[in-house]
């Protein structure tokens, strides 16, 4: 099972699409605040998938393997080995993952290869 971690997602439709992808593939979804939308649904809160910030997330999860997906990463995700329980971190739609987080986990940064002249993929497409 993979763990999908959305850090400060902004667009509810993307999050909904990602939640459906996770449900269909058996991945676990984690949401890091602040969120750009309301998730007051009691079921989401009970599931323990909502965290106040990255420090809160790491205090509650034993992360043995992780990858940070970023357009700025030096290598392709195809060069990575994804073990059971791996965590994949995706940043907010407008800015990606925080620079200090990327710097702290430089060796874990990978990208989805795209044509140079193309814009980056929509967040829900990148997660899928």
N, C-alpha and C positions, 0 to 999 in steps of 0.2 A: 504494500500500500504506500502510495506517495502522499505527502502532506503539502497542500497548496496554501501558502501564506500570502495574503494580500495586505500590504502595508499602506494604510490610509487610502483605501479606494474611494473614488469620488462619484462614480456613475452607477446608480442602482441597477440599471439594465445589464451592465457588464457583470456586476456581482451576481445577479440572478442567473445569467447565462453560465457563469463559472460554477455556481452552486449546482445547476443541473448537470453540467459536465462532470463535476465531482461525484454526484449521486450515481450517474450512469457508469462511471469508471471505478467506483469504489475508493476514490481519493477522499481524504479528510480536509475540510476547508477551515482555515483560521483567518480571522479578521482582526487587524490591528487598528486601533483608533488613532486619531479622529477619523470618522467616516463622513463622507459627503452626503449621507442620507440617514434616515432613521431606521433602526432595526429594533423596534420595541417588542417584537414578537417574543413571547415568553419561551417558546420552543427553542429559538436560537440561543437565548441566554442560558437556558437549562442545558443545552448541548455543550456548553463550555468552550465555544468557538470564538468568543469575543474577548479581546484583551485591551486594556487601557493604553498600552504602548509596547514597544519592543522589549524593554526591560521586564515588564510584566509577563510577556510571552515566554521569554527565555527562563524566567524563574519558575514557570509552570510546566515546561517541556524539556525533556532530555534530548537535545539535538546532537545526534552523532554524526550525521552527514547532511550537508546543506549545499545548495547552489543559489546564487543571486543572479537572476535574469536581468540583463542590462544591455542596451544598445552600445554601451561604452566598454563592454567586456572584451578581453583580448582573444578569447577562443570560443569555438562553437560548442553548443550543447551536445553535438554529436561526438565530441571528444571526451565527454564525461561518462562515468559509470554510475547509474542510479540504483542504489541498493534499496531493499525493502525498508520502508520507514524514512526515506530521504525527505528532506524539507526543501521545497522550491519557493523562493521569495520573489515576489513581483511588487513593484512600486506603484504609486498613484499614476493615473493616466496622464496628468500634465507634466510631471517632473521625474517619474521613475523612483527608484530607491534613493534614500538620502545619501549624499556624497560620503559622509563620515562612516556610514554603514558599509558602503561599497569598499571604501579604503580599508576598513577593519577586516574585511573578508575578501580581499583582493584575489587570493588563490581559489576562491569558490565562485568567482564571477564567470558566467558564460552568456553567450548571446545566441539568438536565432538568426542565422545568416539571411540577409536580405540584399536585394540589388541596391547598389550605391544611390541611385537616383530615386528610389522608392522611399516613401515615408514609413515609419515603423508600424507594426501591426497593432490593431486594436487589442486592448488588454485581454478581452475574453477569447479572441482568436489566438493570442500568444499562449495563454494557459492551455487551451485545447490542444 
